[in-house]
């Protein structure tokens, strides 16, 4: 299974955006807050020459940014569209490939037998091989389901948070006019940037684990001069190790990358 459902979800969000009405309400609320801010500062500082009130040009500028607040994130997302497309075309058949490689090694052993002694050696070692193979298949099946659930959850959570950031953006702009919350806009920008970069990190993790799998798998590939039974069992056992390492590394990378980028742009 691949992640093309991510691309389908993005298309659905563009054509039938569940956040569209919420964003409209958020803009309305932000405009109301901005009007109250303008009236409050104007009335309280009327007649004073301290220029602490919210001037009309400033009010108009903030109102303009609130009304067009959904355009800015959309422009940023459009610049990252290639990232989402790349993730959609990224396959998640790593465990299937490992199982297929084990069958290929078995076939290569059988093809490499030259006389009846070699065949006897393969048959004699088949019991241990079958045990390792069953363990590898079961382990790969469990890790495949867990891997898909893990990866999909991180990707979907990121997409939801990006949509949520778009919803609160107008209110953030309105609150940035207050002295007590003037740093909210900067925090929003950092957080939104972090969510964008998380997509790069997740894509890198998926492709990196493929490289890890290839590197580990090659450590157990049969050589030209092999003892059929020993080498085949060695490769099957190495495949089990590869599945465990790839899955645990992927889980760790997703957790650490999310935490690192979130803390960096918090």
Secondary structure, 3 states (H helix, E strand, C coil): CECHHHHHHHHHHHHCCCCHHHHHHHHHHHHHHHHHHHHHHHHHCCCCCCCCCCCHHHHHHHHHHHHCHHHHHHHHHHHCHHHHHHHHCCECCHHHHHHHHHHHHHHHHHHHCCCHHHHHHHHHHHHHHHHHHHHHHHHHHHHHHHHHHHHHHHHHHHHHHHHHHHHHHHHHHHHCCCCCCCCHHHHHHHHHHHHHHHHHHHHHHHHHHHHHHHHHHHCCCCCCCCCHHHHHHHHHHHHHHHHHHHHHHHHHHHHHHHHHHHHHCC
